[in-house]
């Protein structure tokens, strides 16, 4: 779901789910958004540059600021799927994931 926020100039809210297969991960990236993560199933390991890695299980949350670089985002298990809900408050028209080279 993506929704323009009329009372917040040039902002939109985005809600989506992400599912990682066992052992799956993403490459380093950023969001240029206030991003909130809620783990629905399984467990994930998250880390932003300058922070410690954290393992999150179902029911736990994680936050990334617009300036954070997300250096680790991976399924904590090699045998179970992990699924999480993401809510982002971002600039309209900006990609939700920006790869870091």
N, C-alpha and C positions, 0 to 999 in steps of 0.2 A: 504494500500500500504506500502510495506517495500522495501527500496532501500539501497544497500551498497554504501558507499561514498568513492570512490577509493583514493581521495586526502586527506582524513582524516583517518589516521590509526585506524583500528579496530572500526570504527563508522558506524552507519547506521541511516537513517531517517525513521520514521514511521508516517503514517497519518491514522487516523481512526475516526469514529464517535461513540459517546456514546449516548444512549437514556435512560432516566430515566422515568419510569412510574410515575403517580401522587404519591407523597409522598415517592418515592424510594430514597435510598442513598447507599453509599458504606461504608465499614469499613475503619479504618485508614490504610494507606498504603504509600509507597514511590515509586518513579520511577527510581532513580539513572540516571536521564536524565534531559536535558533541555527540559521542557515541556511547550508548549504554547496551550492555550484553547481559542476557539472562539465560543461563544454561537450562535447557529443557530435559535432555537425556545424556547419559554418559558423563564424560569428563574431558575438559580441554585444558591446555596449558597456554597462558597468555603472558606476554611481556612487552612493555614499551621501552624504548631506548632510555637508558639511565635508571631503569627500575629493575626489580627482581622478578624472575618468572614466578607465576602463581598457578597452582592447579585448582580449577574450579569444577565442582560437581553440581549435579542437578539441584536447582534452587538457589545457586550462588550467582553473584553479579560481578561485573567488571566495567570500568569507565575509561574512556580515552578522550583527551581534550583535542581540540582542533590542531594543536601544535605537536602532538605525540606522533612518533614513528613506531608503528606496530612491528616489532622485530621478530616476535614468536607468536604464532597462532596455530596450534596443532591439536589433534586428537591425542589424548593421554594414553589411549589404549591401542594395542595392535590387534585386538579381537572384537571390539564393540564399536558401534557407530556412536558419534557424538552429534548432538543437535542443539543449536542455540538461537534465541530470538534477539534481533538487533533493532534498536530504535536510534535513529540519528536525526539531529537537528542540524541542517546544512544549508548552504547557499543554493538557490535555485540554479539548475542547469550544470552544476559541478558534479563530476563523476563521484560515485560513492566510494570507490577504491582507487587510489592513486599509487601505482607501483613506484618503489624506490630502486634506483639503479645502483 
